[in-house]
Amino acid sequence: MADVFRGLNLLETLKESIENNKLSDVKDAVEDLLISRINLAVVGDRGDEKATFINSLHGLGPGDEGAALSSSPAAPEEVAGYANPKQPDFRLWDLPPVPNTSPFEPEGYMDRVKFLRYNAVFMTFTQTPQPNSVEVFLEARSLQRQTVYFILLALAKDTEKTLEEKRKASLEVLTSQGVRQPKVYLVRPPTLEKFDFLGLLEDMGRDLPEIRAHALLLALPTLSSTLVTQKKEAFKALVWAAASLSGGMSAIPVPLVASMVDSSVAVRILTKAQISLCLDDESVERLARQRGIEPTRLQGLRTCVLSVEVTKGEVKKRLAAAEKDLATVSSKLVEMAMPRHARSVSRSFTAMLQALNGAIDEMASDAEKIVAAALDMGN
């Protein structure tokens, strides 16, 4: 797909594509976001901190299905891959540490682990970055690869003071080897919402192509209320795009076919939202277990039926209710929301937009309550 999404607001970009009749780009964007295909690599010594970091990115604990192990079954020089059980196209790759040998050719290591195929690479360490890792970073930058980041993983015994000392020493190492404006992110693997991880996500959002940044956003667990809000806005952009495509289809006078397509797409979007917002039973139970909370306390915070289970019957009911409510919606408001090509032809657009946006708001509200309770009770 063409890089029409780079550096632009997602919703505005989708609207522009619709206005320019680039429906194939919009269809690709909808499918890409529903799949959330993203590949992240984690470089560094294998052990508890690295395994926990990989698992936290997937929202997993050490005993969960698909979790990385502290003692990796992969050979020391091999790459190990981990797919998210709920979102199999969100893959994390455990790369072996950069060899601490001299002389060292960064190109050889990068070729061996296929360094440039990943959307982003985390160069992790627990003390300071070793010189050859910095050489790999500089080589990646020389190839115009901006999505490589140094991450200082906190040990269980580390305090904020020792971490700041390690960060300062790490920045000195990077500066001494010629890294311009070096940046080191402090991350505590079991609790990503603390320290610098959310700031790292902001930087990645600027560095990645926009569609890939949003795919990452939707694939990550709900680590904070801010992430819940960002996910909600991304889903509303996705809803708008899907409704716009639906509106275009409804120009064909086959209402039954359009209705079937609407409900099918709506189910996919809301199922994706349920998983992305970590509202399904398995995700809520896992979060409760990780925070030492009784699962029923978090499960009871879900008041939207779609948070518990997304069914075609409930989705059809909401679409039908939105159709009935169309008469109460200001025609001017509808016209402003709709792309030009659909303004004169589509009731489907308005019904889908109204029904799904309302559902997304309700589900996001449940997710915010769960995140707030988990962070509060778990401290």
Secondary structure, DSSP 4 states (H G I P E B T S, - for coil): --STTTTS-HHHHHHHHHHTT-HHHHHHHHHHHHHT-EEEEEES--SHHHHHHHHHHTT--TTSTTPPPSS-SS-TTS-EEEE-SS-TTEEEEEEPPPP--SS--HHHHHHHHTGGGSSEEEEEESS---HHHHHHHHHHHHTT---EEEEEEPPTT--HHHHHHHHHHHHHHHHHTT-SS--EEEE-TT-TTSTTHHHHHHHHHHHS-HHHHHHHHHHS---SHHHHHHHHHHHHHHHHHHHHHHHHHTTSS-HHHHHHHHHHHHHHHHHHHHHHTT-SHHHHHHHHHHHT--HHHHHTT--SHHHH---HHHHHHHHHHHHHHGGGS-HHHHHHHS-GGGTTT-SHHHHHHHHHHHHHHHHHHHHHHHHHHHHHHT-
